[in-house]
Amino acid sequence: MKRFERYVLAEILPPLVAALVVVIVLLLLALLEAVIAPLLAKGADPLLLARLVALNVPEAVAQALPIALMFAALLGLSRLAADSEIKAALASGVPAARLFRPVLLLAAAVTLMSFALSELLVTRAKVQVQSVQREIVLDNPRVIGLGEPGGTGLVLRDALNRAISVGEVRPGGELRDLRIVSMQAGLPPREVITARRGRLKPGSNLLELEDGQRVTFQDARPVTVLTFQRGTLPVQDVQASFEGGDATLKPIYLPLSELLARTQTYRAQKVHAPADFTALHRKFAEPLAALALAFFVVSLAVFAFRSGQNLGLVWALLLSFAYYATWSVFKVMGENGAMPPVLAAYAPDLLAVLAGLGLLWLAGRR
């Protein structure tokens, strides 16, 4: 690597580290506000919450890397252009391609790092997150009232594929209006248990029920109806979501091999599963965003240099926000089936590359 290329990298690496730290802190602050603070207010164990935060760091790093690279490259190249160092390099015979190569090489390294983090750490960390959330629930059942405003409408699941609906969580951990449904894949439920009151026994996997009814079904028709005053229900690996909604692992957090096998089965059976197919393409599109954004930033730096404009911190912040907003919109559209999954996953990258090509064309005309 030539001296000029090393100099360009030296301008980008310090703001890259700083931007990465800032983005990670912002993501973790959002987690603290949405999840951790309400859990602390409900009396959850601070040590378990600290583990929960630590297990979310790998995902924050993987998500922050491409955005931090764009932010840092834009700041570094803007500084070089503002101080006329790019002009001096070109005047001394340094080819313009030397400006692209170090940034794109760094972007390639960030792409590989982001993909490796997602596959080697994030997928494992998310499984452990479910385990820690289970420990939080078992340690203090009152925290599961966070599902909906007022502590209503929360649904838990266990390893036996039973959905446990909790109508209300009262002080002291008392559960009200419970409904346990034993599900069958693609079939009606085979068993439904309802209870007026219940309690998840701390430190165990036993759900204590009072004043309830058990109904078994065959071909969607009730076969037996039993009532009881007291009973215990063993639950295995109960999963709890503190964000409201389903506690099952999202497709994006599945290992690539498992997600690929699932989507191949869906494709063979002609099952419409846009969230799974979008997640499969996102596995590759999100790390590749580092390369697309790096190309866009270098193109923008060349255009700004040719047009005499100065790009600074404000532009870096605006473009970072614009990319995040675009990524969020396309992700939601793909998961809801409003757009083909492959287009939803790669559209933000494609837009960045097209914008970069457009800027290079405009710079060439100058």
Disulfide bonds with the S-S distance in Angstrom:
none
